[in-house]
């Protein structure tokens, strides 16, 4: 096993994601975990590290549905999943992402320090 290189806390977070590459689109893929800088998406294969995509995460509340959209790049690949690093994210999506991570983290104080880096 390799050395853990992640610098940001990951929280378990299951939702669906749509992932659009220049030549292929995946709909309703499951996510595994989430950080302020990236996400693990299940069920995608046949791509290489460095490929870029548009990612849309579905969030459902009791009275509404919301989608977070960002640009991302593949940073690692496993047999049944890819790890994406967020390259661009709009302010509203970032705000919701921050709240998701904060409220799902074991240690919110550590998360707050990561946000200020």
C-alpha positions in Angstrom: 0.0 0.0 0.0 1.1 3.5 -0.8 1.6 6.4 1.6 -1.6 8.4 2.3 -1.1 11.8 0.5 -4.5 13.3 1.2 -4.2 16.6 3.1 -7.9 17.1 3.6 -10.4 15.3 5.8 -12.7 13.0 3.9 -16.2 12.3 5.2 -18.4 9.4 4.2 -21.0 10.8 1.9 -23.3 8.9 -0.4 -25.2 10.7 -3.1 -25.4 10.4 -6.9 -23.2 12.2 -9.4 -23.3 12.9 -13.1 -19.8 13.0 -14.6 -19.3 14.4 -18.1 -16.0 13.8 -20.0 -15.3 15.2 -23.4 -16.2 11.8 -25.0 -18.5 10.1 -22.5 -21.1 10.8 -19.9 -22.1 8.9 -16.7 -25.3 9.4 -14.9 -26.4 8.6 -11.4 -23.0 7.3 -10.3 -22.7 6.6 -6.5 -20.2 8.6 -4.4 -18.3 7.1 -1.6 -16.6 9.9 0.3 -16.1 13.7 -0.1 -13.6 16.3 0.9 -13.3 20.1 0.3 -11.0 19.2 -2.6 -12.4 16.1 -4.1 -14.7 13.1 -4.3 -14.6 9.4 -4.9 -17.0 8.2 -7.6 -18.0 4.6 -8.1 -18.7 2.8 -11.4 -16.4 4.7 -13.8 -13.6 3.1 -15.7 -11.7 3.4 -18.9 -10.2 6.8 -18.2 -6.7 8.1 -17.2 -5.3 10.3 -14.5 -5.3 13.9 -15.7 -8.5 13.7 -17.7 -10.9 16.5 -16.9 -14.6 16.5 -16.5 -17.7 18.3 -15.2 -19.2 16.9 -12.1 -22.6 17.4 -10.7 -23.5 16.2 -7.2 -27.2 15.7 -6.3 -28.3 16.9 -2.9 -31.9 16.2 -1.7 -33.5 17.8 1.2 -36.9 17.4 2.7 -38.4 20.1 0.6 -36.0 20.7 -2.3 -33.3 19.3 -4.6 -30.0 21.0 -5.3 -27.1 20.2 -7.6 -23.5 21.2 -6.9 -21.5 21.6 -10.1 -17.8 21.8 -10.4 -14.9 21.1 -12.8 -12.6 18.2 -11.8 -9.6 16.1 -12.8 -9.0 12.4 -12.3 -6.2 12.1 -9.7 -6.4 8.3 -9.1 -8.0 5.3 -10.5 -9.0 2.0 -8.9 -10.8 -1.0 -10.4 -14.3 0.3 -9.8 -13.9 4.0 -8.9 -12.1 7.2 -9.7 -10.8 9.9 -7.4 -11.6 13.4 -8.6 -9.9 16.7 -7.5 -12.0 19.8 -7.8 -10.4 22.5 -10.1 -13.3 25.0 -10.3 -16.3 25.4 -8.1 -18.8 28.3 -7.9 -19.3 30.1 -4.6 -22.8 28.7 -3.9 -21.6 25.1 -4.5 -18.5 25.7 -2.3 -20.7 27.0 0.5 -22.9 23.8 0.4 -19.9 21.6 0.1 -18.2 23.2 3.1 -21.4 22.6 5.2 -21.7 19.0 4.1 -18.2 18.3 5.2 -18.4 20.3 8.4 -21.6 18.6 9.6 -20.3 15.1 8.7 -16.8 15.4 10.1 -15.8 13.7 13.4 -13.8 16.8 14.3 -15.3 20.0 13.0 -12.5 22.1 14.4 -10.0 20.4 12.2 -12.3 21.0 9.2 -12.4 24.7 10.0 -8.6 24.8 9.9 -8.6 23.2 6.5 -11.0 25.8 5.1 -8.7 28.6 6.2 -5.6 27.1 4.5 
